[in-house]
Amino acid sequence: QFLILGFGSLSASTPYLAVFLFGIIALWIKASLSLNEQFTEVTKEEIKSEMAESEGEVKIESKVGEGGFVDGEVVPKDKEN
């Protein structure tokens, strides 16, 4: 509303609104990539700690769960499902 009042019409303020919107989208994408890096690092550390706690050899099993998400689990090699 401030831009509409400042520029006099919606059509005059549209380019500035577009720049603002694309700026917000760029920040959102940057934040999601940063969260991906942080989550991946924590997940790797968790897998390493589970492997260290296991006394035998382990393997990582993955399967596609609900909604198409991949679920992973660290299991001992001698365990059968």
URRASUL-V944527 format. One record per backbone hydrogen bond with DSSP energy under -0.5 kcal/mol. CO is the residue of the C=O (numbers start at 1). NH is the residue of the N-H. E is the energy in kcal/mol with one decimal. If there is no record, write none. Layout:
co->(CO:CO)
nh->(NH:NH)
e->(E:E)
This chain:
co->(1:2:3:4:9:10:13:14:15:16:17:18:19:20:21:22:23:24:25:26:27:28:29:30:31:32:33:34:35:36:37:38:39:40:41:42:43:44:45:46:47:48:49:50:57:59:59:61:63:63:65:66:69:69:71:73:73:75:76)
nh->(5:6:7:8:13:14:17:18:19:20:21:22:23:24:25:26:27:28:29:30:31:32:33:34:35:36:37:38:39:40:41:42:43:44:45:46:47:48:49:50:51:52:53:54:77:61:75:73:65:71:68:69:65:71:63:61:75:59:79)
e->(-2.5:-2.6:-2.8:-1.6:-1.2:-1.1:-2.0:-2.4:-2.0:-2.1:-2.7:-2.8:-2.0:-2.1:-2.4:-2.4:-2.2:-2.2:-2.4:-2.3:-2.3:-2.3:-2.2:-2.0:-2.4:-2.0:-2.0:-2.2:-2.8:-2.6:-2.1:-2.2:-2.5:-2.4:-2.1:-2.2:-2.3:-2.5:-2.4:-2.1:-2.2:-2.2:-2.0:-1.3:-2.4:-0.6:-2.8:-2.4:-0.6:-3.3:-1.5:-1.1:-4.0:-0.5:-2.3:-2.9:-0.6:-2.9:-1.1)
